Amino acid sequence: MTLGAVILAGGRGTRFWPLSRRARPKQVLDLTGEGTLLARTLARIAPMVADAQQLVVTGPDMVEAVRAEAGNARVVVEPSGRNTLPAIAWGAWEAGRMGADTVIVLPSDHHVANPEALRAALREAVAVAAGGALVTLGIMPTRAETGFGWIEPGEGGKVRRFVEKPPQAVADALLAGGVHLWNAGMFVFRVETLRAALEKHCPRTAAVLARLDAGAPLADVWGQTDATSLDYGVLEHHDDVRVVALDCGWSDVGSWPALEEVLPTASWGAGVCKEIVEVDASGNLVYAAEKLVALVGVHDLVVVDTPDVVLVARREDAQRLREVLATLDARGLTRYT
Amino acid sequence: MTLGAVILAGGRGTRFWPLSRRARPKQVLDLTGEGTLLARTLARIAPMVADAQQLVVTGPDMVEAVRAEAGNARVVVEPSGRNTLPAIAWGAWEAGRMGADTVIVLPSDHHVANPEALRAALREAVAVAAGGALVTLGIMPTRAETGFGWIEPGEGGKVRRFVEKPPQAVADALLAGGVHLWNAGMFVFRVETLRAALEKHCPRTAAVLARLDAGAPLADVWGQTDATSLDYGVLEHHDDVRVVALDCGWSDVGSWPALEEVLPTASWGAGVCKEIVEVDASGNLVYAAEKLVALVGVHDLVVVDTPDVVLVARREDAQRLREVLATLDARGLTRYT
């Protein structure tokens, strides 16, 4: 068996604006002073997957920054963002050509406190995938999160059901039940298993792969893929999807406030903020590598300084950065997005 | 009669930190895009006072920046800050040596919307001062301000009483009464009138001037002056102090929020902030000449960006910047103060 890795690095990560930009998305940011999320993702799987079988899929806007953080991995560029299913299908196809028969799919912009726990779960998932299942990793939940999809495991690790982003009451019940897991977008499968599943559930995408087999240029066929997620397009319909539970100190680092959870304590207030002075201020999250930040009488804010932008947001409104970006685009200020 | 001007430019103006610093105090800042407060102060009196009789008194920390904004005025440096009385006494003495017999004393860091109204009041004050009075200008009050001293005028323009910074209830009554005026630190007197008043009320300072007459170096005698304000040291005790009322769109520009009152509407959001995007934000005051500022879900804040500092303060706490500066000094971070 030869193991390959498909690292998905095409996302924009707008929730870390203004640090993240079109050409410098979240995955190539060093948010914690320990290296970029992409570089750390590759370092985590290096003990399992040889360089020659590491593939990073990214988009044309950000390829330069991604290449700089991808080490010896091969970086390939999807012609346009069409959600995860086309990127995973094409990535697995490319990984197959690079000699892999089994593929690990990982997002490039997550945080893992305990890499060895992740690798142990991936090894288990590889063993399960060898039996012909599509395998998803399920994170042991730590809060009643409404922003994630949840997985309901059944007998023998089979996935009984995917629960899409649930309302709060449902999320509370799922957490209390102690059975459901978070869907973190990490998958393991044999290349031929995915191909067969695509033929069954996403024949248009399977046909694209067949045309690639026949030598068609990617740009000619890319638009015929199914622009959906692997979850919606395949996993929710497939009859042999299995889940491997994972407890590895995972975070999707989904917003500025989430940064606090993943920062090494020592670097907070140092690497992330040059100097800080607070007078009657509390609960603020500051990211300003080059500046002294002075906070007076303010609470629960996110303050971010970059060379051309200052952001001041209420902590609870950190997810509304998309509205800022939409406004900037509407005003033609795309140099800031 | 030869008129001289003594412009007091020794203050630190900490309330505009981080834009103002030790070496670049408020009076040499261009807060509104129309020129620095000091340059505009000199421009206002230029029609009345010849260059050769314009004197700017400043401190050693800031002399370079002050000189750059002082045009053809003579800049002199007090060895140390000892409140306004020594600066005014010495300034008037120097102005006398420069040929002036009557002196206008003005702060260098205030805003005047209507300079012609100021000059008209100063001309009236010069006429009153010719009769041997110490004259103070009294601003027609526009709010029940507790941060200023108030002046109670009596018959014939004589000052009946100075009311130090009053409690709110008293300030309300003073405003409602329609009689009291604000003390704005603008004075007019004959040089010999002040000298005689000093001999009576501040003999130590008068003796210093006598030693200067005799050729003593300033540094040798400066420490023997009375370290107090002209108001406390002389005006409150003198028997012939007169007030001339003044309505000239005056502001002491005493804090970041006060900036809004004096800004030309057109420059707000342009000269003072390169670009601003607000999402569910209101009542914020932003000063960021080089940056896009994005505000999300925040209200009534002061946000200031400078090359090495970002300040975020609740609008009501803008006067607490001294606490920030004290903290920085205590932490040895004097490069930011």
Interface residues (C-beta under 8 A of the other chain):
Chain A: P18 E275 V277 V279 D280 A288 E290 K291 L292 V293 A294 L295 V296 G297 V298 L301 V303 D305 D308 V309 V310 L311 V312 A313 R314 E316 D317 A318 R320 L321 E323 V324 T327 L328 R331 L333 Y336
Chain B: P18 E275 V277 V279 D280 A288 E290 K291 L292 V293 A294 L295 V296 G297 V298 L301 V303 D305 D308 V309 V310 L311 V312 A313 R314 E316 D317 A318 R320 L321 E323 V324 T327 L328 R331 L333 Y336
